[in-house]
Amino acid sequence: MAKQNNGINGGYQGTVGTVVGYNWRGQWCTRARPRCTNDPHTEKQTAARGWFTAAVRLASHMKAALRQGLHHSSLAQHMTEGNYFIRLNRQHFGWQDGTLTVDYGSLTVAEGPVAPVLFGSVETTAPGTVSVPFAASSAEGPASCYDTVHLYAYCPEARQGVLAPPVYRHADRVTLAKPRLWADAAMQLYGWVQDVDGHCSPSTYLGHL
């Protein structure tokens, strides 16, 4: 039975006929009720489910970056950041021997209209610390001195990510301390810019260490 909210003109939760009502990010929405199907569990279907489950798990491990970098884009598409990330990067995922393969160098973890900065090469400035210099380029899209530059590291082995403290566009580098628990594990690095309203620039893959 569906539950009516805010009177006859309000949203509702539950099933009414062939549609289901629900609340998503403060908005009342409806979707078609799932149909019962005869599922033969073919090899192709099993692989597709495995691929999607693994991609969702990856998105959950990277959610700190995605909530920032893809928030506005996912809102415009009425999707969660994680689901939008999967749709955006679908061509960079593969499935081999029951394992998700990822082309980390091609992933997009942030996008938007803000002008990016020109990142330099990753440097190791102290044990366990990486630093990335950048130039405050404003050739593409709007830019402001109040924009902040962000550095994100993801460790596939630890299945964790960490964001560096942001710096303003007029700074010359952004620095990140590698978590001790990652030990000598490799990490993938990404950078982007965010304005005061939360809009971002396209992310830049900075390599791996």
MDTraj code that builds the backbone (N, CA, C; nanometers):
import mdtraj as md
import numpy as np

residues = "MET ALA LYS GLN ASN ASN GLY ILE ASN GLY GLY TYR GLN GLY THR VAL GLY THR VAL VAL GLY TYR ASN TRP ARG GLY GLN TRP CYS THR ARG ALA ARG PRO ARG CYS THR ASN ASP PRO HIS THR GLU LYS GLN THR ALA ALA ARG GLY TRP PHE THR ALA ALA VAL ARG LEU ALA SER HIS MET LYS ALA ALA LEU ARG GLN GLY LEU HIS HIS SER SER LEU ALA GLN HIS MET THR GLU GLY ASN TYR PHE ILE ARG LEU ASN ARG GLN HIS PHE GLY TRP GLN ASP GLY THR LEU THR VAL ASP TYR GLY SER LEU THR VAL ALA GLU GLY PRO VAL ALA PRO VAL LEU PHE GLY SER VAL GLU THR THR ALA PRO GLY THR VAL SER VAL PRO PHE ALA ALA SER SER ALA GLU GLY PRO ALA SER CYS TYR ASP THR VAL HIS LEU TYR ALA TYR CYS PRO GLU ALA ARG GLN GLY VAL LEU ALA PRO PRO VAL TYR ARG HIS ALA ASP ARG VAL THR LEU ALA LYS PRO ARG LEU TRP ALA ASP ALA ALA MET GLN LEU TYR GLY TRP VAL GLN ASP VAL ASP GLY HIS CYS SER PRO SER THR TYR LEU GLY HIS LEU".split()
xyz = np.array([
    [0.0854, -0.1189, 0.0000],
    [0.0000, 0.0000, 0.0000],
    [0.0894, 0.1244, 0.0000],
    [0.0560, 0.2217, -0.0818],
    [0.1322, 0.3460, -0.0884],
    [0.0919, 0.4388, 0.0252],
    [0.1849, 0.5236, 0.0675],
    [0.1600, 0.6218, 0.1728],
    [0.1632, 0.7605, 0.1125],
    [0.0521, 0.8354, 0.1257],
    [0.0418, 0.9698, 0.0696],
    [0.1097, 1.0708, 0.1613],
    [0.1793, 1.1701, 0.1036],
    [0.2454, 1.2743, 0.1801],
    [0.1971, 1.4107, 0.1355],
    [0.1816, 1.5012, 0.2287],
    [0.1456, 1.6409, 0.1986],
    [0.0151, 1.6545, 0.1213],
    [-0.0840, 1.5766, 0.1580],
    [-0.2149, 1.5923, 0.0963],
    [-0.2254, 1.5264, -0.0391],
    [-0.3366, 1.5508, -0.1072],
    [-0.3651, 1.4815, -0.2328],
    [-0.2703, 1.5201, -0.3450],
    [-0.2112, 1.6413, -0.3351],
    [-0.1209, 1.6866, -0.4403],
    [0.0262, 1.6584, -0.4079],
    [0.0516, 1.5951, -0.2947],
    [0.1888, 1.5688, -0.2553],
    [0.2422, 1.4401, -0.3140],
    [0.3686, 1.4086, -0.2812],
    [0.4289, 1.2861, -0.3284],
    [0.3790, 1.1672, -0.2479],
    [0.4200, 1.0487, -0.2898],
    [0.3788, 0.9284, -0.2179],
    [0.4899, 0.8259, -0.2205],
    [0.4871, 0.7380, -0.1219],
    [0.5823, 0.6287, -0.1130],
    [0.5087, 0.4967, -0.1258],
    [0.5604, 0.4090, -0.2107],
    [0.4990, 0.2784, -0.2264],
    [0.4465, 0.2562, -0.3664],
    [0.3770, 0.1459, -0.3840],
    [0.3289, 0.1042, -0.5159],
    [0.1840, 0.1430, -0.5378],
    [0.1577, 0.2050, -0.6522],
    [0.0215, 0.2353, -0.6960],
    [0.0086, 0.1832, -0.8388],
    [-0.0649, 0.0747, -0.8549],
    [-0.0790, 0.0159, -0.9878],
    [0.0548, -0.0335, -1.0406],
    [0.0982, 0.0260, -1.1517],
    [0.2225, -0.0188, -1.2158],
    [0.3407, 0.0746, -1.1891],
    [0.3238, 0.1711, -1.0970],
    [0.4331, 0.2633, -1.0667],
    [0.4643, 0.2621, -0.9171],
    [0.5870, 0.3036, -0.8854],
    [0.6338, 0.3104, -0.7477],
    [0.6760, 0.4537, -0.7175],
    [0.6275, 0.5101, -0.6079],
    [0.6653, 0.6444, -0.5671],
    [0.7756, 0.6398, -0.4623],
    [0.8686, 0.7365, -0.4678],
    [0.9782, 0.7417, -0.3712],
    [1.0336, 0.8838, -0.3654],
    [1.1096, 0.9119, -0.2595],
    [1.1712, 1.0432, -0.2423],
    [1.3203, 1.0309, -0.2671],
    [1.3733, 1.1153, -0.3566],
    [1.5157, 1.1146, -0.3885],
    [1.5706, 1.2553, -0.3774],
    [1.6608, 1.2770, -0.2805],
    [1.7229, 1.4066, -0.2576],
    [1.6198, 1.5175, -0.2412],
    [1.5124, 1.4866, -0.1668],
    [1.4095, 1.5863, -0.1388],
    [1.3069, 1.6046, -0.2474],
    [1.3145, 1.5281, -0.3556],
    [1.2197, 1.5384, -0.4657],
    [1.1376, 1.4107, -0.4748],
    [1.0070, 1.4265, -0.4978],
    [0.9207, 1.3095, -0.5123],
    [0.9257, 1.2603, -0.6558],
    [0.9533, 1.1318, -0.6721],
    [0.9712, 1.0726, -0.8048],
    [0.8875, 0.9452, -0.8174],
    [0.8688, 0.9024, -0.9412],
    [0.8015, 0.7748, -0.9667],
    [0.8827, 0.6951, -1.0673],
    [0.8718, 0.5649, -1.0607],
    [0.9356, 0.4765, -1.1565],
    [0.8440, 0.3574, -1.1810],
    [0.8699, 0.2878, -1.2892],
    [0.7897, 0.1709, -1.3211],
    [0.8168, 0.0598, -1.2204],
    [0.7134, -0.0140, -1.1852],
    [0.7303, -0.1268, -1.0942],
    [0.8056, -0.2390, -1.1667],
    [0.9074, -0.2957, -1.1034],
    [0.9816, -0.4047, -1.1683],
    [0.8898, -0.5214, -1.2035],
    [0.9134, -0.5786, -1.3181],
    [0.8352, -0.6937, -1.3609],
    [0.9036, -0.8235, -1.3192],
    [0.8252, -0.9212, -1.2916],
    [0.8794, -1.0537, -1.2619],
    [0.9209, -1.1187, -1.3941],
    [1.0453, -1.1642, -1.3995],
    [1.0945, -1.2247, -1.5234],
    [1.1514, -1.3624, -1.4957],
    [1.1538, -1.4426, -1.5996],
    [1.2155, -1.5734, -1.5911],
    [1.3653, -1.5556, -1.6161],
    [1.4466, -1.5689, -1.5104],
    [1.5888, -1.5395, -1.5177],
    [1.6677, -1.6690, -1.5326],
    [1.7219, -1.6947, -1.6509],
    [1.7935, -1.8201, -1.6720],
    [1.9373, -1.8197, -1.6199],
    [1.9859, -1.7038, -1.5693],
    [2.1220, -1.6934, -1.5175],
    [2.2247, -1.7435, -1.6194],
    [2.2192, -1.6877, -1.7379],
    [2.3162, -1.7255, -1.8402],
    [2.4531, -1.6696, -1.8020],
    [2.5563, -1.7187, -1.8697],
    [2.6917, -1.6720, -1.8429],
    [2.7045, -1.5220, -1.8677],
    [2.6404, -1.4745, -1.9738],
    [2.6458, -1.3320, -2.0061],
    [2.5766, -1.2484, -1.8990],
    [2.4603, -1.2940, -1.8510],
    [2.3889, -1.2206, -1.7471],
    [2.4672, -1.2204, -1.6168],
    [2.5266, -1.3333, -1.5826],
    [2.6050, -1.3422, -1.4603],
    [2.7253, -1.2490, -1.4656],
    [2.7904, -1.2432, -1.5820],
    [2.9049, -1.1531, -1.5984],
    [2.8623, -1.0074, -1.5866],
    [2.7461, -0.9737, -1.6454],
    [2.6967, -0.8362, -1.6394],
    [2.6665, -0.7955, -1.4960],
    [2.6053, -0.8868, -1.4194],
    [2.5765, -0.8566, -1.2793],
    [2.7064, -0.8411, -1.1992],
    [2.8015, -0.9294, -1.2265],
    [2.9292, -0.9208, -1.1564],
    [3.0022, -0.7918, -1.1869],
    [3.0028, -0.7533, -1.3144],
    [3.0661, -0.6279, -1.3571],
    [3.0033, -0.5089, -1.2866],
    [2.8704, -0.5038, -1.2878],
    [2.8031, -0.3880, -1.2294],
    [2.8233, -0.3841, -1.0774],
    [2.8148, -0.4981, -1.0120],
    [2.8356, -0.5022, -0.8671],
    [2.9753, -0.4538, -0.8305],
    [3.0758, -0.4972, -0.9072],
    [3.2134, -0.4553, -0.8804],
    [3.2320, -0.3065, -0.9086],
    [3.1667, -0.2539, -1.0133],
    [3.1771, -0.1117, -1.0452],
    [3.1116, -0.0271, -0.9368],
    [2.9983, -0.0720, -0.8847],
    [2.9324, -0.0015, -0.7739],
    [3.0224, -0.0004, -0.6513],
    [3.0898, -0.1124, -0.6253],
    [3.1807, -0.1211, -0.5104],
    [3.2966, -0.0221, -0.5276],
    [3.3519, -0.0129, -0.6491],
    [3.4589, 0.0830, -0.6749],
    [3.4110, 0.2257, -0.6508],
    [3.2915, 0.2578, -0.7008],
    [3.2357, 0.3920, -0.6820],
    [3.2186, 0.4242, -0.5341],
    [3.1775, 0.3253, -0.4547],
    [3.1604, 0.3489, -0.3110],
    [3.2942, 0.3751, -0.2434],
    [3.4010, 0.3109, -0.2927],
    [3.5337, 0.3341, -0.2356],
    [3.5858, 0.4733, -0.2710],
    [3.5368, 0.5294, -0.3828],
    [3.5839, 0.6603, -0.4296],
    [3.4838, 0.7718, -0.3999],
    [3.3866, 0.7453, -0.3123],
    [3.2756, 0.8389, -0.2954],
    [3.3179, 0.9766, -0.2442],
    [3.4277, 0.9858, -0.1677],
    [3.4708, 1.1166, -0.1183],
    [3.5019, 1.2107, -0.2346],
    [3.5666, 1.1571, -0.3384],
    [3.5973, 1.2378, -0.4564],
    [3.4734, 1.2612, -0.5418],
    [3.3920, 1.1579, -0.5597],
    [3.2766, 1.1685, -0.6488],
    [3.1712, 1.2644, -0.5946],
    [3.1523, 1.2666, -0.4632],
    [3.0551, 1.3588, -0.4043],
    [3.0926, 1.5034, -0.4315],
    [3.2193, 1.5280, -0.4459],
    [3.2650, 1.6631, -0.4760],
    [3.2712, 1.6867, -0.6261],
    [3.3380, 1.5974, -0.6966],
    [3.3651, 1.6208, -0.8373],
    [3.2479, 1.6018, -0.9312],
    [3.1510, 1.5159, -0.8935],
    [3.0394, 1.4862, -0.9834],
    [2.9034, 1.5245, -0.9258],
    [2.9017, 1.5986, -0.8188],
    [2.7742, 1.6281, -0.7517],
    [2.6766, 1.7021, -0.8434],
    [2.7192, 1.8132, -0.9002],
    [2.6270, 1.8929, -0.9821],
    [2.5884, 1.8204, -1.1114],
    [2.6817, 1.7507, -1.1709],
    [2.6508, 1.6772, -1.2939],
    [2.5511, 1.5654, -1.2676],
    [2.5676, 1.4942, -1.1557],
    [2.4755, 1.3852, -1.1246],
    [2.3366, 1.4375, -1.0899],
    [2.3301, 1.5536, -1.0232],
    [2.1996, 1.6136, -0.9934],
    [2.1241, 1.6453, -1.1215],
    [2.1941, 1.6993, -1.2196],
    [2.1300, 1.7356, -1.3460],
    [2.0752, 1.6130, -1.4174],
    [2.1343, 1.4962, -1.3934],
    [2.0903, 1.3726, -1.4565],
    [1.9981, 1.2908, -1.3666],
    [1.9641, 1.3457, -1.2474],
    [1.8788, 1.2765, -1.1497],
    [1.9359, 1.1394, -1.1142],
    [2.0667, 1.1377, -1.0893],
    [2.1354, 1.0151, -1.0534],
    [2.2215, 1.0396, -0.9303],
    [2.2589, 0.9323, -0.8621],
    [2.3581, 0.9454, -0.7559],
    [2.4948, 0.9669, -0.8206],
    [2.5883, 1.0200, -0.7432],
    [2.7225, 1.0403, -0.7965],
    [2.7852, 0.9080, -0.8416],
    [2.7615, 0.8024, -0.7620],
    [2.8183, 0.6721, -0.7953],
    [2.7661, 0.6165, -0.9261],
    [2.6346, 0.6211, -0.9450],
    [2.5759, 0.5696, -1.0691],
    [2.6164, 0.6543, -1.1900],
    [2.6272, 0.7852, -1.1680],
    [2.6701, 0.8713, -1.2783],
    [2.8163, 0.8423, -1.3144],
    [2.8985, 0.8180, -1.2143],
    [3.0384, 0.7823, -1.2363],
    [3.0492, 0.6554, -1.3210],
    [2.9666, 0.5555, -1.2909],
    [2.9693, 0.4302, -1.3671],
    [2.9263, 0.4547, -1.5113],
    [2.8204, 0.5310, -1.5310],
    [2.7745, 0.5580, -1.6672],
    [2.8787, 0.6380, -1.7462],
    [2.9417, 0.7324, -1.6781],
    [3.0395, 0.8196, -1.7428],
    [3.1650, 0.7430, -1.7852],
    [3.2002, 0.6403, -1.7081],
    [3.3262, 0.5701, -1.7306],
    [3.3087, 0.4254, -1.7765],
    [3.1908, 0.3919, -1.8207],
    [3.1611, 0.2530, -1.8551],
    [3.2627, 0.1926, -1.9522],
    [3.3067, 0.2714, -2.0484],
    [3.3987, 0.2191, -2.1499],
    [3.5376, 0.1924, -2.0946],
    [3.5652, 0.2389, -1.9736],
    [3.6977, 0.2195, -1.9141],
    [3.7004, 0.1031, -1.8147],
    [3.5890, 0.0308, -1.8030],
    [3.5813, -0.0873, -1.7176],
    [3.5767, -0.2128, -1.8050],
    [3.6350, -0.3183, -1.7538],
    [3.6284, -0.4462, -1.8224],
    [3.5995, -0.5567, -1.7225],
    [3.5803, -0.6776, -1.7719],
    [3.5494, -0.7924, -1.6856],
    [3.6287, -0.9114, -1.7367],
    [3.7224, -0.9586, -1.6560],
    [3.8095, -1.0666, -1.6980],
    [3.8282, -1.1667, -1.5842],
    [3.7931, -1.2908, -1.6107],
    [3.8087, -1.3988, -1.5116],
    [3.7431, -1.3639, -1.3777],
    [3.6237, -1.3051, -1.3847],
    [3.5489, -1.2735, -1.2640],
    [3.6006, -1.1535, -1.1868],
    [3.6831, -1.0713, -1.2519],
    [3.7410, -0.9546, -1.1853],
    [3.7214, -0.8301, -1.2700],
    [3.6878, -0.7182, -1.2041],
    [3.6731, -0.5908, -1.2737],
    [3.8107, -0.5359, -1.3087],
    [3.8298, -0.5002, -1.4348],
    [3.9528, -0.4331, -1.4766],
    [3.9217, -0.2854, -1.4986],
    [4.0151, -0.1988, -1.4610],
    [3.9915, -0.0547, -1.4653],
    [4.1074, 0.0157, -1.5337],
    [4.0758, 0.1001, -1.6308],
    [4.1754, 0.1868, -1.6929],
    [4.1778, 0.3167, -1.6135],
    [4.2546, 0.3172, -1.5057],
    [4.2546, 0.4326, -1.4147],
    [4.2991, 0.5609, -1.4837],
    [4.3856, 0.5488, -1.5829],
    [4.4339, 0.6669, -1.6514],
    [4.3296, 0.7392, -1.7343],
    [4.2166, 0.6734, -1.7604],
    [4.1112, 0.7348, -1.8422],
    [3.9872, 0.7731, -1.7620],
    [3.9852, 0.7436, -1.6327],
    [3.8664, 0.7708, -1.5518],
    [3.8414, 0.9206, -1.5360],
    [3.7141, 0.9564, -1.5335],
    [3.6713, 1.0924, -1.4997],
    [3.6112, 1.0894, -1.3599],
    [3.6693, 1.1633, -1.2675],
    [3.6163, 1.1685, -1.1309],
    [3.5600, 1.3058, -1.0970],
    [3.5757, 1.4006, -1.1891],
    [3.5181, 1.5344, -1.1723],
    [3.4932, 1.5922, -1.3099],
    [3.3876, 1.6724, -1.3216],
    [3.3608, 1.7413, -1.4480],
    [3.2791, 1.8656, -1.4203],
    [3.2823, 1.9578, -1.5134],
    [3.2059, 2.0799, -1.4972],
    [3.2640, 2.1933, -1.5795],
    [3.2065, 2.3146, -1.5654],
    [3.2434, 2.4272, -1.6511],
    [3.3608, 2.5100, -1.6022],
    [3.4131, 2.4824, -1.4831],
    [3.5188, 2.5656, -1.4259],
    [3.6500, 2.5441, -1.5008],
    [3.7269, 2.6507, -1.5165],
    [3.8557, 2.6412, -1.5861],
    [3.9527, 2.5566, -1.5053],
    [4.0203, 2.4622, -1.5693],
    [4.1187, 2.3812, -1.4981],
    [4.2484, 2.4584, -1.4760],
    [4.3379, 2.4013, -1.3974],
    [4.4743, 2.4536, -1.3885],
    [4.5643, 2.3607, -1.4682],
    [4.6851, 2.4060, -1.4927],
    [4.7813, 2.3249, -1.5667],
    [4.8725, 2.2554, -1.4652],
    [4.8457, 2.1263, -1.4424],
    [4.9236, 2.0514, -1.3442],
    [5.0597, 2.0125, -1.4021],
    [5.1619, 2.0130, -1.3129],
    [5.2938, 1.9668, -1.3506],
    [5.3137, 1.8217, -1.3097],
    [5.4364, 1.7782, -1.3068],
    [5.4688, 1.6401, -1.2708],
    [5.4633, 1.6205, -1.1203],
    [5.4206, 1.5010, -1.0798],
    [5.4124, 1.4675, -0.9382],
    [5.5531, 1.4577, -0.8791],
    [5.5710, 1.5177, -0.7610],
    [5.6997, 1.5162, -0.6932],
    [5.6853, 1.4530, -0.5551],
    [5.7889, 1.3856, -0.5095],
    [5.7937, 1.3336, -0.3730],
    [5.8785, 1.4294, -0.2915],
    [5.8151, 1.5087, -0.2054],
    [5.8857, 1.6134, -0.1324],
    [5.9375, 1.5660, 0.0029],
    [5.8829, 1.4554, 0.0538],
    [5.9258, 1.3979, 0.1813],
    [5.8750, 1.2547, 0.1833],
    [5.9290, 1.1697, 0.2697],
    [5.8791, 1.0313, 0.2761],
    [5.7288, 1.0272, 0.3023],
    [5.6549, 0.9628, 0.2113],
    [5.5108, 0.9514, 0.2279],
    [5.4325, 1.0747, 0.1879],
    [5.4984, 1.1738, 0.1286],
    [5.4312, 1.2983, 0.0891],
    [5.4549, 1.3258, -0.0585],
    [5.3472, 1.3572, -0.1295],
    [5.3587, 1.3941, -0.2709],
    [5.3103, 1.5366, -0.2899],
    [5.3693, 1.6037, -0.3860],
    [5.3352, 1.7420, -0.4155],
    [5.3234, 1.7586, -0.5659],
    [5.2229, 1.8334, -0.6084],
    [5.2011, 1.8552, -0.7514],
    [5.1971, 2.0054, -0.7788],
    [5.2928, 2.0582, -0.8537],
    [5.2887, 2.2001, -0.8891],
    [5.1834, 2.2251, -0.9969],
    [5.1369, 2.3483, -1.0038],
    [5.0395, 2.3826, -1.1085],
    [5.0473, 2.5311, -1.1405],
    [5.0000, 2.5646, -1.2592],
    [4.9897, 2.7033, -1.3035],
    [4.8430, 2.7382, -1.3146],
    [4.8061, 2.8565, -1.2683],
    [4.6648, 2.8964, -1.2616],
    [4.6127, 2.9376, -1.3981],
    [4.6005, 2.8427, -1.4886],
    [4.5507, 2.8703, -1.6226],
    [4.4007, 2.8993, -1.6189],
    [4.3565, 2.9945, -1.7008],
    [4.2131, 3.0264, -1.7083],
    [4.1672, 3.0357, -1.8534],
    [4.2355, 2.9631, -1.9407],
    [4.2047, 2.9712, -2.0829],
    [4.0723, 2.9036, -2.1175],
    [4.0294, 2.8087, -2.0353],
    [3.9073, 2.7338, -2.0650],
    [3.8066, 2.7503, -1.9518],
    [3.6957, 2.8205, -1.9782],
    [3.5896, 2.8321, -1.8794],
    [3.6151, 2.9414, -1.7774],
    [3.5157, 2.9649, -1.6880],
    [3.5275, 3.0710, -1.5875],
    [3.6297, 3.0358, -1.4808],
    [3.6988, 3.1380, -1.4288],
    [3.7991, 3.1176, -1.3251],
    [3.7905, 3.2314, -1.2250],
    [3.8237, 3.2024, -1.0998],
    [3.8205, 3.3015, -0.9929],
    [3.9360, 3.2750, -0.8978],
    [3.9826, 3.3810, -0.8304],
    [4.0904, 3.3643, -0.7325],
    [4.0424, 3.2856, -0.6115],
    [3.9099, 3.2699, -0.5980],
    [3.8542, 3.1934, -0.4863],
    [3.8351, 3.0456, -0.5209],
    [3.8652, 3.0070, -0.6435],
    [3.8607, 2.8655, -0.6795],
    [3.9637, 2.7884, -0.5973],
    [3.9332, 2.6640, -0.5671],
    [4.0271, 2.5802, -0.4934],
    [4.0722, 2.4625, -0.5798],
    [4.1978, 2.4247, -0.5626],
    [4.2579, 2.3143, -0.6378],
    [4.2631, 2.1923, -0.5471],
    [4.2219, 2.0765, -0.6021],
    [4.2095, 1.9547, -0.5224],
    [4.2945, 1.8431, -0.5807],
    [4.3500, 1.7625, -0.4919],
    [4.4300, 1.6462, -0.5288],
    [4.3695, 1.5248, -0.4596],
    [4.3471, 1.4191, -0.5363],
    [4.2853, 1.2974, -0.4831],
    [4.3726, 1.1781, -0.5162],
    [4.3944, 1.0925, -0.4163],
    [4.4710, 0.9695, -0.4361],
    [4.3818, 0.8507, -0.4053],
    [4.3835, 0.7527, -0.4944],
    [4.3074, 0.6294, -0.4719],
    [4.4033, 0.5117, -0.4756],
    [4.3929, 0.4235, -0.3748],
    [4.4773, 0.3053, -0.3657],
    [4.3933, 0.1813, -0.3950],
    [4.4073, 0.1198, -0.5129],
    [4.3280, 0.0012, -0.5465],
    [4.3498, -0.1145, -0.4489],
    [4.4721, -0.1306, -0.4004],
    [4.5012, -0.2414, -0.3102],
    [4.4291, -0.2247, -0.1769],
    [4.4300, -0.1023, -0.1236],
    [4.3627, -0.0752, 0.0034],
    [4.2140, -0.0477, -0.0155],
    [4.1727, -0.0228, -0.1418],
    [4.0339, 0.0113, -0.1724],
    [3.9892, 0.1340, -0.0935],
    [4.0756, 0.2344, -0.0922],
    [4.0487, 0.3586, -0.0207],
    [4.1007, 0.4764, -0.1017],
    [4.0419, 0.5918, -0.0761],
    [4.0892, 0.7143, -0.1377],
    [4.1027, 0.8231, -0.0339],
    [4.1835, 0.9234, -0.0638],
    [4.2014, 1.0345, 0.0293],
    [4.2164, 1.1638, -0.0496],
    [4.1547, 1.2691, 0.0017],
    [4.1634, 1.4020, -0.0585],
    [4.2667, 1.4854, 0.0165],
    [4.3474, 1.5598, -0.0582],
    [4.4438, 1.6507, 0.0027],
    [4.3724, 1.7778, 0.0488],
    [4.4270, 1.8491, 0.1478],
    [4.3709, 1.9802, 0.1828],
    [4.3746, 2.0710, 0.0598],
    [4.2634, 2.1335, 0.0240],
    [4.2608, 2.2176, -0.0973],
    [4.3430, 2.3445, -0.0798],
    [4.3874, 2.3991, -0.1921],
    [4.4596, 2.5263, -0.1929],
    [4.3939, 2.6159, -0.2971],
    [4.4154, 2.7475, -0.2848],
    [4.3566, 2.8403, -0.3814],
    [4.4294, 2.8350, -0.5156],
    [4.3580, 2.8786, -0.6177],
    [4.4116, 2.8770, -0.7535],
    [4.5434, 2.9540, -0.7643],
    [4.5616, 3.0596, -0.6832],
    [4.6825, 3.1399, -0.6956],
    [4.8030, 3.0771, -0.6247],
    [4.7832, 2.9651, -0.5546],
    [4.8969, 2.8931, -0.4980],
    [4.9735, 2.8252, -0.6115],
    [5.0890, 2.7682, -0.5785],
    [5.1673, 2.7077, -0.6873],
    [5.1768, 2.5567, -0.6792],
    [5.1216, 2.4950, -0.5728],
    [5.1256, 2.3493, -0.5630],
    [5.0254, 2.3001, -0.4588],
    [4.9875, 2.1736, -0.4711],
    [4.8981, 2.1090, -0.3755],
    [4.9688, 1.9833, -0.3256],
    [4.9573, 1.9565, -0.1947],
    [5.0352, 1.8493, -0.1316],
    [4.9443, 1.7507, -0.0595],
    [4.9823, 1.6238, -0.0642],
    [4.9031, 1.5173, -0.0028],
    [4.9949, 1.4220, 0.0735],
    [4.9528, 1.3849, 0.1941],
    [5.0259, 1.2872, 0.2736],
    [4.9656, 1.1491, 0.2516],
    [5.0478, 1.0541, 0.2127],
    [5.0029, 0.9178, 0.1875],
    [4.9708, 0.8484, 0.3196],
    [4.8505, 0.7896, 0.3345],
    [4.8172, 0.7186, 0.4580],
    [4.9178, 0.6077, 0.4887],
    [4.9540, 0.5932, 0.6148],
    [5.0534, 0.4920, 0.6533],
    [5.0056, 0.3510, 0.6205],
    [4.8752, 0.3289, 0.6305],
    [4.8233, 0.1946, 0.6067],
    [4.8434, 0.1494, 0.4626],
    [4.8700, 0.2438, 0.3717],
    [4.8911, 0.2072, 0.2327],
    [5.0307, 0.1506, 0.2092],
    [5.1212, 0.1730, 0.3050],
    [5.2575, 0.1200, 0.2976],
    [5.3190, 0.1502, 0.1605],
    [5.3614, 0.0463, 0.0895],
    [5.4245, 0.0644, -0.0418],
    [5.3282, 0.0389, -0.1579],
    [5.1989, 0.0353, -0.1277],
    [5.0996, 0.0109, -0.2326],
    [5.0934, 0.1293, -0.3295],
    [5.0594, 0.0992, -0.4545],
    [5.0489, 0.2033, -0.5570],
    [4.9229, 0.2867, -0.5365],
    [4.9290, 0.4128, -0.5759],
    [4.8109, 0.4987, -0.5697],
    [4.7965, 0.5758, -0.6998],
    [4.6707, 0.5954, -0.7395],
    [4.6354, 0.6686, -0.8603],
    [4.6007, 0.8118, -0.8209],
    [4.6502, 0.9099, -0.8958],
    [4.6338, 1.0510, -0.8580],
    [4.5515, 1.1283, -0.9603],
    [4.4618, 1.2119, -0.9098],
    [4.3752, 1.2953, -0.9933],
    [4.3695, 1.4360, -0.9344],
    [4.3543, 1.5351, -1.0194],
    [4.3409, 1.6732, -0.9733],
    [4.2302, 1.7457, -1.0468],
    [4.1693, 1.8436, -0.9814],
    [4.0667, 1.9270, -1.0448],
    [4.0502, 2.0559, -0.9650],
    [3.9667, 2.1451, -1.0156],
    [3.9403, 2.2750, -0.9536],
    [3.7920, 2.2836, -0.9185],
    [3.7612, 2.3508, -0.8077],
    [3.6220, 2.3690, -0.7655],
    [3.5984, 2.5155, -0.7312],
    [3.4821, 2.5702, -0.7748],
    [3.4510, 2.7089, -0.7408],
    [3.3704, 2.7150, -0.6111],
    [3.3350, 2.8360, -0.5688],
    [3.2681, 2.8545, -0.4395],
    [3.1275, 2.7960, -0.4375],
    [3.0683, 2.7728, -0.5544],
    [2.9343, 2.7143, -0.5620],
    [2.9376, 2.5625, -0.5753],
    [3.0562, 2.5058, -0.5736],
    [3.0678, 2.3605, -0.5812],
    [3.0820, 2.3051, -0.7210],
    [3.0801, 2.3917, -0.8239],
    [3.1016, 2.3451, -0.9610],
    [3.2502, 2.3160, -0.9812],
    [3.2790, 2.2184, -1.0662],
    [3.4167, 2.1722, -1.0831],
    [3.4656, 2.1869, -1.2262],
    [3.5950, 2.1676, -1.2406],
    [3.6555, 2.1558, -1.3734],
    [3.6628, 2.0072, -1.4074],
    [3.6924, 1.9721, -1.5317],
    [3.7193, 1.8315, -1.5630],
    [3.8416, 1.7841, -1.4846],
    [3.8391, 1.6604, -1.4398],
    [3.9525, 1.6074, -1.3653],
    [4.0687, 1.5758, -1.4589],
    [4.1882, 1.5808, -1.4041],
    [4.3122, 1.5499, -1.4771],
    [4.3784, 1.4305, -1.4095],
    [4.4116, 1.3290, -1.4881],
    [4.4850, 1.2150, -1.4325],
    [4.6316, 1.2534, -1.4223],
    [4.6899, 1.2389, -1.3028],
    [4.8249, 1.2852, -1.2772],
    [4.9266, 1.1718, -1.2707],
    [4.8813, 1.0499, -1.2925],
    [4.9727, 0.9372, -1.2908],
    [4.9565, 0.8535, -1.1647],
    [5.0492, 0.7592, -1.1458],
    [5.0426, 0.6722, -1.0295],
    [5.1803, 0.6601, -0.9663],
    [5.1811, 0.6327, -0.8372],
    [5.3051, 0.6144, -0.7621],
    [5.3008, 0.4803, -0.6910],
])
top = md.Topology()
chain = top.add_chain()
for i, resn in enumerate(residues, 1):
    res = top.add_residue(resn, chain, resSeq=i)
    for name in ("N", "CA", "C"):
        top.add_atom(name, md.element.get_by_symbol(name[0]), res)
traj = md.Trajectory(xyz[None], top)
